[in-house]
Amino acid sequence: MSREQLPYMTDEQFNQVAFVYRSQKGCIKVANLLDAKDYDKKPEWEHLATLDAHRWIEYVLRCSQRRRVELIKEILK
């Protein structure tokens, strides 16, 4: 997927999307929209979540410590 294939998204929206992956070895990788397609093709990487990165980080930072831990655990299930 290229930037040109998504003309309906603003540059800001395009750059805010984050894809979270976990490898079979347990490594975590957060990829942007352009790099995510490569991880989708690799069977050793499992897609865990798609996030609006800026909003999710802001939400997590405003939460209590306990809620932060819960949110991160939810993604890494």
PQR file with spaces between the fields and no chain letter, atoms N, CA, C, O and H, PARSE charges and radii, in Angstrom:
ATOM       1  N    MET     1       0.844   -1.163    0.000 -0.4000 1.5000
ATOM       2  CA   MET     1       0.000    0.000    0.000 -0.0000 2.0000
ATOM       3  C    MET     1       0.896    1.235    0.000  0.5500 1.7000
ATOM       4  O    MET     1       1.885    1.301    0.730 -0.5500 1.4000
ATOM       5  N    SER     2       0.546    2.176   -0.801 -0.4000 1.5000
ATOM       6  CA   SER     2       1.345    3.396   -0.863 -0.0000 2.0000
ATOM       7  C    SER     2       0.502    4.588   -0.430  0.5500 1.7000
ATOM       8  O    SER     2      -0.724    4.507   -0.349 -0.5500 1.4000
ATOM       9  H    SER     2      -0.258    2.122   -1.394  0.4000 1.0000
ATOM      10  N    ARG     3       1.169    5.669   -0.161 -0.4000 1.5000
ATOM      11  CA   ARG     3       0.476    6.902    0.245 -0.0000 2.0000
ATOM      12  C    ARG     3      -0.507    7.328   -0.838  0.5500 1.7000
ATOM      13  O    ARG     3      -1.592    7.822   -0.530 -0.5500 1.4000
ATOM      14  H    ARG     3       2.165    5.734   -0.227  0.4000 1.0000
ATOM      15  N    GLU     4      -0.147    7.146   -2.075 -0.4000 1.5000
ATOM      16  CA   GLU     4      -0.998    7.557   -3.189 -0.0000 2.0000
ATOM      17  C    GLU     4      -2.286    6.728   -3.264  0.5500 1.7000
ATOM      18  O    GLU     4      -3.288    7.194   -3.807 -0.5500 1.4000
ATOM      19  H    GLU     4       0.734    6.744   -2.325  0.4000 1.0000
ATOM      20  N    GLN     5      -2.266    5.524   -2.732 -0.4000 1.5000
ATOM      21  CA   GLN     5      -3.446    4.660   -2.775 -0.0000 2.0000
ATOM      22  C    GLN     5      -4.484    5.046   -1.719  0.5500 1.7000
ATOM      23  O    GLN     5      -5.590    4.507   -1.706 -0.5500 1.4000
ATOM      24  H    GLN     5      -1.453    5.145   -2.291  0.4000 1.0000
ATOM      25  N    LEU     6      -4.131    5.961   -0.853 -0.4000 1.5000
ATOM      26  CA   LEU     6      -5.040    6.381    0.211 -0.0000 2.0000
ATOM      27  C    LEU     6      -5.265    7.892    0.162  0.5500 1.7000
ATOM      28  O    LEU     6      -4.985    8.588    1.138 -0.5500 1.4000
ATOM      29  H    LEU     6      -3.232    6.399   -0.864  0.4000 1.0000
ATOM      30  N    PRO     7      -5.762    8.401   -0.954 -0.5600 1.5000
ATOM      31  CA   PRO     7      -5.905    9.854   -1.091  0.2800 2.0000
ATOM      32  C    PRO     7      -6.958   10.447   -0.166  0.5500 1.7000
ATOM      33  O    PRO     7      -6.953   11.654    0.075 -0.5500 1.4000
ATOM      34  N    TYR     8      -7.858    9.624    0.355 -0.4000 1.5000
ATOM      35  CA   TYR     8      -8.917   10.127    1.229 -0.0000 2.0000
ATOM      36  C    TYR     8      -8.402   10.428    2.644  0.5500 1.7000
ATOM      37  O    TYR     8      -9.090   11.084    3.426 -0.5500 1.4000
ATOM      38  H    TYR     8      -7.862    8.643    0.160  0.4000 1.0000
ATOM      39  N    MET     9      -7.212    9.957    2.968 -0.4000 1.5000
ATOM      40  CA   MET     9      -6.630   10.224    4.280 -0.0000 2.0000
ATOM      41  C    MET     9      -5.734   11.450    4.212  0.5500 1.7000
ATOM      42  O    MET     9      -4.968   11.626    3.265 -0.5500 1.4000
ATOM      43  H    MET     9      -6.654    9.424    2.332  0.4000 1.0000
ATOM      44  N    THR    10      -5.840   12.287    5.223 -0.4000 1.5000
ATOM      45  CA   THR    10      -4.917   13.413    5.296 -0.0000 2.0000
ATOM      46  C    THR    10      -3.542   12.876    5.694  0.5500 1.7000
ATOM      47  O    THR    10      -3.430   11.746    6.169 -0.5500 1.4000
ATOM      48  H    THR    10      -6.462   12.144    5.992  0.4000 1.0000
ATOM      49  N    ASP    11      -2.515   13.668    5.505 -0.4000 1.5000
ATOM      50  CA   ASP    11      -1.171   13.250    5.923 -0.0000 2.0000
ATOM      51  C    ASP    11      -1.149   12.959    7.424  0.5500 1.7000
ATOM      52  O    ASP    11      -0.506   12.011    7.874 -0.5500 1.4000
ATOM      53  H    ASP    11      -2.605   14.586    5.119  0.4000 1.0000
ATOM      54  N    GLU    12      -1.852   13.778    8.183 -0.4000 1.5000
ATOM      55  CA   GLU    12      -1.890   13.576    9.630 -0.0000 2.0000
ATOM      56  C    GLU    12      -2.519   12.233    9.976  0.5500 1.7000
ATOM      57  O    GLU    12      -1.977   11.494   10.799 -0.5500 1.4000
ATOM      58  H    GLU    12      -2.375   14.549    7.817  0.4000 1.0000
ATOM      59  N    GLN    13      -3.654   11.905    9.362 -0.4000 1.5000
ATOM      60  CA   GLN    13      -4.305   10.621    9.621 -0.0000 2.0000
ATOM      61  C    GLN    13      -3.405    9.463    9.199  0.5500 1.7000
ATOM      62  O    GLN    13      -3.275    8.468    9.912 -0.5500 1.4000
ATOM      63  H    GLN    13      -4.094   12.506    8.694  0.4000 1.0000
ATOM      64  N    PHE    14      -2.798    9.608    8.046 -0.4000 1.5000
ATOM      65  CA   PHE    14      -1.937    8.562    7.511 -0.0000 2.0000
ATOM      66  C    PHE    14      -0.787    8.259    8.467  0.5500 1.7000
ATOM      67  O    PHE    14      -0.440    7.096    8.677 -0.5500 1.4000
ATOM      68  H    PHE    14      -2.904   10.416    7.467  0.4000 1.0000
ATOM      69  N    ASN    15      -0.206    9.287    9.037 -0.4000 1.5000
ATOM      70  CA   ASN    15       0.951    9.121    9.913 -0.0000 2.0000
ATOM      71  C    ASN    15       0.587    8.706   11.336  0.5500 1.7000
ATOM      72  O    ASN    15       1.473    8.350   12.112 -0.5500 1.4000
ATOM      73  H    ASN    15      -0.488   10.231    8.866  0.4000 1.0000
ATOM      74  N    GLN    16      -0.684    8.744   11.692 -0.4000 1.5000
ATOM      75  CA   GLN    16      -1.105    8.402   13.044 -0.0000 2.0000
ATOM      76  C    GLN    16      -1.436    6.922   13.210  0.5500 1.7000
ATOM      77  O    GLN    16      -1.517    6.442   14.341 -0.5500 1.4000
ATOM      78  H    GLN    16      -1.404    9.033   11.062  0.4000 1.0000
ATOM      79  N    VAL    17      -1.625    6.202   12.142 -0.4000 1.5000
ATOM      80  CA   VAL    17      -2.017    4.798   12.248 -0.0000 2.0000
ATOM      81  C    VAL    17      -0.807    3.958   12.653  0.5500 1.7000
ATOM      82  O    VAL    17       0.263    4.049   12.050 -0.5500 1.4000
ATOM      83  H    VAL    17      -1.559    6.592   11.224  0.4000 1.0000
ATOM      84  N    ALA    18      -0.999    3.142   13.684 -0.4000 1.5000
ATOM      85  CA   ALA    18       0.071    2.267   14.169 -0.0000 2.0000
ATOM      86  C    ALA    18      -0.459    0.838   14.223  0.5500 1.7000
ATOM      87  O    ALA    18      -1.559    0.591   14.717 -0.5500 1.4000
ATOM      88  H    ALA    18      -1.868    3.069   14.173  0.4000 1.0000
ATOM      89  N    PHE    19       0.329   -0.091   13.713 -0.4000 1.5000
ATOM      90  CA   PHE    19      -0.023   -1.507   13.707 -0.0000 2.0000
ATOM      91  C    PHE    19       0.912   -2.234   14.660  0.5500 1.7000
ATOM      92  O    PHE    19       2.133   -2.129   14.544 -0.5500 1.4000
ATOM      93  H    PHE    19       1.222    0.109   13.311  0.4000 1.0000
ATOM      94  N    VAL    20       0.337   -2.970   15.599 -0.4000 1.5000
ATOM      95  CA   VAL    20       1.131   -3.663   16.614 -0.0000 2.0000
ATOM      96  C    VAL    20       1.205   -5.146   16.256  0.5500 1.7000
ATOM      97  O    VAL    20       0.186   -5.785   15.995 -0.5500 1.4000
ATOM      98  H    VAL    20      -0.655   -3.056   15.692  0.4000 1.0000
ATOM      99  N    TYR    21       2.422   -5.679   16.248 -0.4000 1.5000
ATOM     100  CA   TYR    21       2.667   -7.082   15.889 -0.0000 2.0000
ATOM     101  C    TYR    21       3.500   -7.752   16.973  0.5500 1.7000
ATOM     102  O    TYR    21       4.272   -7.106   17.681 -0.5500 1.4000
ATOM     103  H    TYR    21       3.249   -5.159   16.460  0.4000 1.0000
ATOM     104  N    ARG    22       3.321   -9.073   17.081 -0.4000 1.5000
ATOM     105  CA   ARG    22       4.162   -9.883   17.966 -0.0000 2.0000
ATOM     106  C    ARG    22       4.727  -11.036   17.150  0.5500 1.7000
ATOM     107  O    ARG    22       4.000  -11.711   16.421 -0.5500 1.4000
ATOM     108  H    ARG    22       2.694   -9.597   16.505  0.4000 1.0000
ATOM     109  N    SER    23       6.033  -11.255   17.281 -0.4000 1.5000
ATOM     110  CA   SER    23       6.664  -12.360   16.572 -0.0000 2.0000
ATOM     111  C    SER    23       6.443  -13.648   17.362  0.5500 1.7000
ATOM     112  O    SER    23       6.040  -13.608   18.525 -0.5500 1.4000
ATOM     113  H    SER    23       6.623  -10.707   17.874  0.4000 1.0000
ATOM     114  N    GLN    24       6.702  -14.767   16.740 -0.4000 1.5000
ATOM     115  CA   GLN    24       6.580  -16.055   17.414 -0.0000 2.0000
ATOM     116  C    GLN    24       7.566  -16.166   18.569  0.5500 1.7000
ATOM     117  O    GLN    24       7.368  -16.967   19.483 -0.5500 1.4000
ATOM     118  H    GLN    24       7.029  -14.800   15.796  0.4000 1.0000
ATOM     119  N    LYS    25       8.623  -15.368   18.531 -0.4000 1.5000
ATOM     120  CA   LYS    25       9.623  -15.368   19.607 -0.0000 2.0000
ATOM     121  C    LYS    25       9.241  -14.403   20.733  0.5500 1.7000
ATOM     122  O    LYS    25       9.941  -14.321   21.742 -0.5500 1.4000
ATOM     123  H    LYS    25       8.784  -14.718   17.788  0.4000 1.0000
ATOM     124  N    GLY    26       8.137  -13.675   20.566 -0.4000 1.5000
ATOM     125  CA   GLY    26       7.660  -12.772   21.604 -0.0000 2.0000
ATOM     126  C    GLY    26       8.082  -11.325   21.449  0.5500 1.7000
ATOM     127  O    GLY    26       7.743  -10.499   22.297 -0.5500 1.4000
ATOM     128  H    GLY    26       7.568  -13.742   19.746  0.4000 1.0000
ATOM     129  N    CYS    27       8.808  -10.994   20.396 -0.4000 1.5000
ATOM     130  CA   CYS    27       9.214   -9.604   20.152 -0.0000 2.0000
ATOM     131  C    CYS    27       7.996   -8.784   19.718  0.5500 1.7000
ATOM     132  O    CYS    27       7.120   -9.285   19.013 -0.5500 1.4000
ATOM     133  H    CYS    27       9.083  -11.665   19.708  0.4000 1.0000
ATOM     134  N    ILE    28       7.953   -7.540   20.140 -0.4000 1.5000
ATOM     135  CA   ILE    28       6.870   -6.641   19.763 -0.0000 2.0000
ATOM     136  C    ILE    28       7.404   -5.623   18.761  0.5500 1.7000
ATOM     137  O    ILE    28       8.506   -5.099   18.922 -0.5500 1.4000
ATOM     138  H    ILE    28       8.664   -7.133   20.712  0.4000 1.0000
ATOM     139  N    LYS    29       6.610   -5.345   17.723 -0.4000 1.5000
ATOM     140  CA   LYS    29       6.971   -4.349   16.709 -0.0000 2.0000
ATOM     141  C    LYS    29       5.754   -3.485   16.436  0.5500 1.7000
ATOM     142  O    LYS    29       4.648   -3.997   16.264 -0.5500 1.4000
ATOM     143  H    LYS    29       5.714   -5.770   17.592  0.4000 1.0000
ATOM     144  N    VAL    30       5.956   -2.174   16.397 -0.4000 1.5000
ATOM     145  CA   VAL    30       4.907   -1.242   16.012 -0.0000 2.0000
ATOM     146  C    VAL    30       5.313   -0.661   14.666  0.5500 1.7000
ATOM     147  O    VAL    30       6.374   -0.051   14.530 -0.5500 1.4000
ATOM     148  H    VAL    30       6.855   -1.758   16.537  0.4000 1.0000
ATOM     149  N    ALA    31       4.457   -0.859   13.678 -0.4000 1.5000
ATOM     150  CA   ALA    31       4.779   -0.449   12.306 -0.0000 2.0000
ATOM     151  C    ALA    31       3.814    0.625   11.822  0.5500 1.7000
ATOM     152  O    ALA    31       2.666    0.700   12.261 -0.5500 1.4000
ATOM     153  H    ALA    31       3.596   -1.355   13.788  0.4000 1.0000
ATOM     154  N    ASN    32       4.306    1.448   10.910 -0.4000 1.5000
ATOM     155  CA   ASN    32       3.421    2.421   10.275 -0.0000 2.0000
ATOM     156  C    ASN    32       2.657    1.725    9.140  0.5500 1.7000
ATOM     157  O    ASN    32       2.867    0.543    8.864 -0.5500 1.4000
ATOM     158  H    ASN    32       5.239    1.387   10.553  0.4000 1.0000
ATOM     159  N    LEU    33       1.790    2.467    8.508 -0.4000 1.5000
ATOM     160  CA   LEU    33       0.926    1.900    7.483 -0.0000 2.0000
ATOM     161  C    LEU    33       1.707    1.294    6.322  0.5500 1.7000
ATOM     162  O    LEU    33       1.330    0.243    5.805 -0.5500 1.4000
ATOM     163  H    LEU    33       1.620    3.426    8.732  0.4000 1.0000
ATOM     164  N    LEU    34       2.770    1.934    5.915 -0.4000 1.5000
ATOM     165  CA   LEU    34       3.535    1.430    4.779 -0.0000 2.0000
ATOM     166  C    LEU    34       4.309    0.160    5.125  0.5500 1.7000
ATOM     167  O    LEU    34       4.407   -0.749    4.301 -0.5500 1.4000
ATOM     168  H    LEU    34       3.076    2.788    6.334  0.4000 1.0000
ATOM     169  N    ASP    35       4.856    0.093    6.331 -0.4000 1.5000
ATOM     170  CA   ASP    35       5.640   -1.076    6.741 -0.0000 2.0000
ATOM     171  C    ASP    35       4.776   -2.255    7.173  0.5500 1.7000
ATOM     172  O    ASP    35       5.225   -3.400    7.129 -0.5500 1.4000
ATOM     173  H    ASP    35       4.776    0.832    7.000  0.4000 1.0000
ATOM     174  N    ALA    36       3.551   -1.986    7.586 -0.4000 1.5000
ATOM     175  CA   ALA    36       2.673   -3.049    8.086 -0.0000 2.0000
ATOM     176  C    ALA    36       2.414   -4.121    7.037  0.5500 1.7000
ATOM     177  O    ALA    36       2.279   -5.297    7.377 -0.5500 1.4000
ATOM     178  H    ALA    36       3.186   -1.056    7.622  0.4000 1.0000
ATOM     179  N    LYS    37       2.343   -3.741    5.786 -0.4000 1.5000
ATOM     180  CA   LYS    37       2.068   -4.733    4.732 -0.0000 2.0000
ATOM     181  C    LYS    37       3.144   -5.814    4.699  0.5500 1.7000
ATOM     182  O    LYS    37       2.852   -6.966    4.379 -0.5500 1.4000
ATOM     183  H    LYS    37       2.452   -2.786    5.510  0.4000 1.0000
ATOM     184  N    ASP    38       4.379   -5.455    5.025 -0.4000 1.5000
ATOM     185  CA   ASP    38       5.454   -6.441    5.041 -0.0000 2.0000
ATOM     186  C    ASP    38       5.269   -7.438    6.181  0.5500 1.7000
ATOM     187  O    ASP    38       5.528   -8.630    6.015 -0.5500 1.4000
ATOM     188  H    ASP    38       4.616   -4.519    5.285  0.4000 1.0000
ATOM     189  N    TYR    39       4.826   -6.956    7.330 -0.4000 1.5000
ATOM     190  CA   TYR    39       4.599   -7.847    8.465 -0.0000 2.0000
ATOM     191  C    TYR    39       3.385   -8.745    8.236  0.5500 1.7000
ATOM     192  O    TYR    39       3.362   -9.887    8.695 -0.5500 1.4000
ATOM     193  H    TYR    39       4.616   -5.987    7.466  0.4000 1.0000
ATOM     194  N    ASP    40       2.388   -8.239    7.533 -0.4000 1.5000
ATOM     195  CA   ASP    40       1.201   -9.055    7.236 -0.0000 2.0000
ATOM     196  C    ASP    40       1.546  -10.256    6.365  0.5500 1.7000
ATOM     197  O    ASP    40       0.865  -11.280    6.422 -0.5500 1.4000
ATOM     198  H    ASP    40       2.407   -7.311    7.160  0.4000 1.0000
ATOM     199  N    LYS    41       2.579  -10.141    5.572 -0.4000 1.5000
ATOM     200  CA   LYS    41       2.992  -11.224    4.672 -0.0000 2.0000
ATOM     201  C    LYS    41       3.828  -12.292    5.375  0.5500 1.7000
ATOM     202  O    LYS    41       4.037  -13.377    4.830 -0.5500 1.4000
ATOM     203  H    LYS    41       3.132   -9.309    5.526  0.4000 1.0000
ATOM     204  N    LYS    42       4.304  -11.989    6.576 -0.4000 1.5000
ATOM     205  CA   LYS    42       5.198  -12.911    7.283 -0.0000 2.0000
ATOM     206  C    LYS    42       4.405  -13.715    8.310  0.5500 1.7000
ATOM     207  O    LYS    42       3.864  -13.142    9.256 -0.5500 1.4000
ATOM     208  H    LYS    42       4.135  -11.109    7.018  0.4000 1.0000
ATOM     209  N    PRO    43       4.330  -15.028    8.137 -0.5600 1.5000
ATOM     210  CA   PRO    43       3.530  -15.837    9.060  0.2800 2.0000
ATOM     211  C    PRO    43       4.055  -15.855   10.488  0.5500 1.7000
ATOM     212  O    PRO    43       3.311  -16.198   11.407 -0.5500 1.4000
ATOM     213  N    GLU    44       5.309  -15.495   10.697 -0.4000 1.5000
ATOM     214  CA   GLU    44       5.856  -15.499   12.056 -0.0000 2.0000
ATOM     215  C    GLU    44       5.451  -14.265   12.870  0.5500 1.7000
ATOM     216  O    GLU    44       5.763  -14.180   14.058 -0.5500 1.4000
ATOM     217  H    GLU    44       5.913  -15.216    9.951  0.4000 1.0000
ATOM     218  N    TRP    45       4.757  -13.305   12.237 -0.4000 1.5000
ATOM     219  CA   TRP    45       4.299  -12.105   12.931 -0.0000 2.0000
ATOM     220  C    TRP    45       2.777  -12.122   13.026  0.5500 1.7000
ATOM     221  O    TRP    45       2.084  -12.316   12.027 -0.5500 1.4000
ATOM     222  H    TRP    45       4.504  -13.374   11.272  0.4000 1.0000
ATOM     223  N    GLU    46       2.270  -11.919   14.227 -0.4000 1.5000
ATOM     224  CA   GLU    46       0.829  -11.883   14.488 -0.0000 2.0000
ATOM     225  C    GLU    46       0.397  -10.432   14.700  0.5500 1.7000
ATOM     226  O    GLU    46       0.989   -9.712   15.504 -0.5500 1.4000
ATOM     227  H    GLU    46       2.833  -11.762   15.039  0.4000 1.0000
ATOM     228  N    HIS    47      -0.634  -10.013   13.976 -0.4000 1.5000
ATOM     229  CA   HIS    47      -1.178   -8.668   14.149 -0.0000 2.0000
ATOM     230  C    HIS    47      -2.018   -8.649   15.424  0.5500 1.7000
ATOM     231  O    HIS    47      -2.937   -9.453   15.578 -0.5500 1.4000
ATOM     232  H    HIS    47      -1.114  -10.598   13.322  0.4000 1.0000
ATOM     233  N    LEU    48      -1.703   -7.733   16.333 -0.4000 1.5000
ATOM     234  CA   LEU    48      -2.402   -7.649   17.611 -0.0000 2.0000
ATOM     235  C    LEU    48      -3.409   -6.508   17.672  0.5500 1.7000
ATOM     236  O    LEU    48      -4.489   -6.656   18.244 -0.5500 1.4000
ATOM     237  H    LEU    48      -0.956   -7.080   16.208  0.4000 1.0000
ATOM     238  N    ALA    49      -3.053   -5.363   17.078 -0.4000 1.5000
ATOM     239  CA   ALA    49      -3.922   -4.194   17.187 -0.0000 2.0000
ATOM     240  C    ALA    49      -3.589   -3.168   16.123  0.5500 1.7000
ATOM     241  O    ALA    49      -2.469   -3.107   15.616 -0.5500 1.4000
ATOM     242  H    ALA    49      -2.175   -5.242   16.614  0.4000 1.0000
ATOM     243  N    THR    50      -4.590   -2.361   15.796 -0.4000 1.5000
ATOM     244  CA   THR    50      -4.416   -1.192   14.943 -0.0000 2.0000
ATOM     245  C    THR    50      -4.890   -0.003   15.759  0.5500 1.7000
ATOM     246  O    THR    50      -6.012   -0.001   16.266 -0.5500 1.4000
ATOM     247  H    THR    50      -5.500   -2.410   16.208  0.4000 1.0000
ATOM     248  N    LEU    51      -4.046    1.000   15.887 -0.4000 1.5000
ATOM     249  CA   LEU    51      -4.323    2.117   16.779 -0.0000 2.0000
ATOM     250  C    LEU    51      -4.150    3.457   16.085  0.5500 1.7000
ATOM     251  O    LEU    51      -3.357    3.600   15.154 -0.5500 1.4000
ATOM     252  H    LEU    51      -3.135    0.998   15.476  0.4000 1.0000
ATOM     253  N    ASP    52      -4.907    4.429   16.557 -0.4000 1.5000
ATOM     254  CA   ASP    52      -4.613    5.824   16.259 -0.0000 2.0000
ATOM     255  C    ASP    52      -3.571    6.202   17.307  0.5500 1.7000
ATOM     256  O    ASP    52      -3.916    6.495   18.452 -0.5500 1.4000
ATOM     257  H    ASP    52      -5.550    4.312   17.313  0.4000 1.0000
ATOM     258  N    ALA    53      -2.324    6.195   16.923 -0.4000 1.5000
ATOM     259  CA   ALA    53      -1.217    6.285   17.876 -0.0000 2.0000
ATOM     260  C    ALA    53      -1.302    7.500   18.800  0.5500 1.7000
ATOM     261  O    ALA    53      -1.140    7.364   20.013 -0.5500 1.4000
ATOM     262  H    ALA    53      -2.044    5.956   15.993  0.4000 1.0000
ATOM     263  N    HIS    54      -1.550    8.668   18.248 -0.4000 1.5000
ATOM     264  CA   HIS    54      -1.565    9.875   19.071 -0.0000 2.0000
ATOM     265  C    HIS    54      -2.684    9.836   20.112  0.5500 1.7000
ATOM     266  O    HIS    54      -2.473   10.159   21.281 -0.5500 1.4000
ATOM     267  H    HIS    54      -1.682    8.779   17.263  0.4000 1.0000
ATOM     268  N    ARG    55      -3.859    9.442   19.676 -0.4000 1.5000
ATOM     269  CA   ARG    55      -4.986    9.393   20.621 -0.0000 2.0000
ATOM     270  C    ARG    55      -4.796    8.314   21.673  0.5500 1.7000
ATOM     271  O    ARG    55      -5.132    8.519   22.840 -0.5500 1.4000
ATOM     272  H    ARG    55      -4.031    9.180   18.726  0.4000 1.0000
ATOM     273  N    TRP    56      -4.263    7.169   21.275 -0.4000 1.5000
ATOM     274  CA   TRP    56      -4.081    6.080   22.233 -0.0000 2.0000
ATOM     275  C    TRP    56      -3.038    6.468   23.285  0.5500 1.7000
ATOM     276  O    TRP    56      -3.242    6.234   24.476 -0.5500 1.4000
ATOM     277  H    TRP    56      -3.991    7.002   20.327  0.4000 1.0000
ATOM     278  N    ILE    57      -1.937    7.053   22.852 -0.4000 1.5000
ATOM     279  CA   ILE    57      -0.903    7.475   23.807 -0.0000 2.0000
ATOM     280  C    ILE    57      -1.466    8.523   24.764  0.5500 1.7000
ATOM     281  O    ILE    57      -1.235    8.447   25.971 -0.5500 1.4000
ATOM     282  H    ILE    57      -1.772    7.243   21.885  0.4000 1.0000
ATOM     283  N    GLU    58      -2.191    9.486   24.241 -0.4000 1.5000
ATOM     284  CA   GLU    58      -2.784   10.509   25.101 -0.0000 2.0000
ATOM     285  C    GLU    58      -3.740    9.876   26.111  0.5500 1.7000
ATOM     286  O    GLU    58      -3.715   10.221   27.292 -0.5500 1.4000
ATOM     287  H    GLU    58      -2.378    9.547   23.261  0.4000 1.0000
ATOM     288  N    TYR    59      -4.572    8.963   25.653 -0.4000 1.5000
ATOM     289  CA   TYR    59      -5.521    8.293   26.542 -0.0000 2.0000
ATOM     290  C    TYR    59      -4.782    7.525   27.642  0.5500 1.7000
ATOM     291  O    TYR    59      -5.146    7.614   28.815 -0.5500 1.4000
ATOM     292  H    TYR    59      -4.592    8.682   24.694  0.4000 1.0000
ATOM     293  N    VAL    60      -3.765    6.785   27.268 -0.4000 1.5000
ATOM     294  CA   VAL    60      -3.005    5.995   28.240 -0.0000 2.0000
ATOM     295  C    VAL    60      -2.330    6.896   29.266  0.5500 1.7000
ATOM     296  O    VAL    60      -2.319    6.577   30.456 -0.5500 1.4000
ATOM     297  H    VAL    60      -3.470    6.713   26.315  0.4000 1.0000
ATOM     298  N    LEU    61      -1.776    8.000   28.827 -0.4000 1.5000
ATOM     299  CA   LEU    61      -1.081    8.898   29.744 -0.0000 2.0000
ATOM     300  C    LEU    61      -2.032    9.577   30.729  0.5500 1.7000
ATOM     301  O    LEU    61      -1.618    9.976   31.818 -0.5500 1.4000
ATOM     302  H    LEU    61      -1.785    8.259   27.861  0.4000 1.0000
ATOM     303  N    ARG    62      -3.292    9.708   30.354 -0.4000 1.5000
ATOM     304  CA   ARG    62      -4.269   10.331   31.244 -0.0000 2.0000
ATOM     305  C    ARG    62      -4.906    9.327   32.208  0.5500 1.7000
ATOM     306  O    ARG    62      -5.570    9.726   33.164 -0.5500 1.4000
ATOM     307  H    ARG    62      -3.628    9.384   29.470  0.4000 1.0000
ATOM     308  N    CYS    63      -4.714    8.059   31.970 -0.4000 1.5000
ATOM     309  CA   CYS    63      -5.305    7.011   32.804 -0.0000 2.0000
ATOM     310  C    CYS    63      -4.506    6.814   34.094  0.5500 1.7000
ATOM     311  O    CYS    63      -3.375    7.279   34.239 -0.5500 1.4000
ATOM     312  H    CYS    63      -4.174    7.734   31.193  0.4000 1.0000
ATOM     313  N    SER    64      -5.139    6.115   35.007 -0.4000 1.5000
ATOM     314  CA   SER    64      -4.423    5.727   36.232 -0.0000 2.0000
ATOM     315  C    SER    64      -3.375    4.679   35.883  0.5500 1.7000
ATOM     316  O    SER    64      -3.429    4.058   34.821 -0.5500 1.4000
ATOM     317  H    SER    64      -6.057    5.737   34.890  0.4000 1.0000
ATOM     318  N    GLN    65      -2.436    4.494   36.779 -0.4000 1.5000
ATOM     319  CA   GLN    65      -1.384    3.494   36.575 -0.0000 2.0000
ATOM     320  C    GLN    65      -2.000    2.113   36.352  0.5500 1.7000
ATOM     321  O    GLN    65      -1.571    1.376   35.465 -0.5500 1.4000
ATOM     322  H    GLN    65      -2.392    4.998   37.641  0.4000 1.0000
ATOM     323  N    ARG    66      -2.993    1.770   37.147 -0.4000 1.5000
ATOM     324  CA   ARG    66      -3.646    0.465   37.033 -0.0000 2.0000
ATOM     325  C    ARG    66      -4.295    0.295   35.655  0.5500 1.7000
ATOM     326  O    ARG    66      -4.159   -0.750   35.018 -0.5500 1.4000
ATOM     327  H    ARG    66      -3.342    2.370   37.868  0.4000 1.0000
ATOM     328  N    ARG    67      -4.996    1.331   35.211 -0.4000 1.5000
ATOM     329  CA   ARG    67      -5.674    1.254   33.909 -0.0000 2.0000
ATOM     330  C    ARG    67      -4.659    1.146   32.777  0.5500 1.7000
ATOM     331  O    ARG    67      -4.901    0.429   31.806 -0.5500 1.4000
ATOM     332  H    ARG    67      -5.106    2.179   35.728  0.4000 1.0000
ATOM     333  N    ARG    68      -3.525    1.843   32.880 -0.4000 1.5000
ATOM     334  CA   ARG    68      -2.471    1.755   31.868 -0.0000 2.0000
ATOM     335  C    ARG    68      -2.010    0.320   31.692  0.5500 1.7000
ATOM     336  O    ARG    68      -1.887   -0.176   30.573 -0.5500 1.4000
ATOM     337  H    ARG    68      -3.329    2.426   33.669  0.4000 1.0000
ATOM     338  N    VAL    69      -1.761   -0.332   32.803 -0.4000 1.5000
ATOM     339  CA   VAL    69      -1.314   -1.726   32.758 -0.0000 2.0000
ATOM     340  C    VAL    69      -2.378   -2.593   32.094  0.5500 1.7000
ATOM     341  O    VAL    69      -2.050   -3.458   31.283 -0.5500 1.4000
ATOM     342  H    VAL    69      -1.861    0.071   33.713  0.4000 1.0000
ATOM     343  N    GLU    70      -3.638   -2.373   32.426 -0.4000 1.5000
ATOM     344  CA   GLU    70      -4.736   -3.135   31.825 -0.0000 2.0000
ATOM     345  C    GLU    70      -4.796   -2.932   30.314  0.5500 1.7000
ATOM     346  O    GLU    70      -4.964   -3.891   29.561 -0.5500 1.4000
ATOM     347  H    GLU    70      -3.905   -1.669   33.085  0.4000 1.0000
ATOM     348  N    LEU    71      -4.658   -1.683   29.873 -0.4000 1.5000
ATOM     349  CA   LEU    71      -4.719   -1.376   28.441 -0.0000 2.0000
ATOM     350  C    LEU    71      -3.596   -2.067   27.674  0.5500 1.7000
ATOM     351  O    LEU    71      -3.821   -2.620   26.597 -0.5500 1.4000
ATOM     352  H    LEU    71      -4.521   -0.904   30.484  0.4000 1.0000
ATOM     353  N    ILE    72      -2.414   -2.033   28.220 -0.4000 1.5000
ATOM     354  CA   ILE    72      -1.279   -2.673   27.548 -0.0000 2.0000
ATOM     355  C    ILE    72      -1.462   -4.179   27.511  0.5500 1.7000
ATOM     356  O    ILE    72      -1.169   -4.814   26.498 -0.5500 1.4000
ATOM     357  H    ILE    72      -2.231   -1.584   29.094  0.4000 1.0000
ATOM     358  N    LYS    73      -1.939   -4.752   28.596 -0.4000 1.5000
ATOM     359  CA   LYS    73      -2.200   -6.195   28.614 -0.0000 2.0000
ATOM     360  C    LYS    73      -3.257   -6.586   27.588  0.5500 1.7000
ATOM     361  O    LYS    73      -3.159   -7.644   26.967 -0.5500 1.4000
ATOM     362  H    LYS    73      -2.177   -4.236   29.419  0.4000 1.0000
ATOM     363  N    GLU    74      -4.261   -5.740   27.409 -0.4000 1.5000
ATOM     364  CA   GLU    74      -5.308   -6.022   26.414 -0.0000 2.0000
ATOM     365  C    GLU    74      -4.727   -6.138   25.013  0.5500 1.7000
ATOM     366  O    GLU    74      -5.119   -7.017   24.245 -0.5500 1.4000
ATOM     367  H    GLU    74      -4.340   -4.880   27.913  0.4000 1.0000
ATOM     368  N    ILE    75      -3.811   -5.269   24.685 -0.4000 1.5000
ATOM     369  CA   ILE    75      -3.203   -5.302   23.355 -0.0000 2.0000
ATOM     370  C    ILE    75      -2.336   -6.547   23.188  0.5500 1.7000
ATOM     371  O    ILE    75      -2.315   -7.155   22.118 -0.5500 1.4000
ATOM     372  H    ILE    75      -3.493   -4.555   25.308  0.4000 1.0000
ATOM     373  N    LEU    76      -1.630   -6.920   24.235 -0.4000 1.5000
ATOM     374  CA   LEU    76      -0.655   -8.012   24.127 -0.0000 2.0000
ATOM     375  C    LEU    76      -1.255   -9.402   24.358  0.5500 1.7000
ATOM     376  O    LEU    76      -0.516  -10.384   24.424 -0.5500 1.4000
ATOM     377  H    LEU    76      -1.647   -6.426   25.105  0.4000 1.0000
ATOM     378  N    LYS    77      -2.574   -9.498   24.480 -0.4000 1.5000
ATOM     379  CA   LYS    77      -3.207  -10.820   24.648 -0.0000 2.0000
ATOM     380  C    LYS    77      -2.875  -11.742   23.517  0.5500 1.7000
ATOM     381  O    LYS    77      -3.325  -12.887   23.502 -0.5500 1.4000
ATOM     382  H    LYS    77      -3.174   -8.699   24.426  0.4000 1.0000
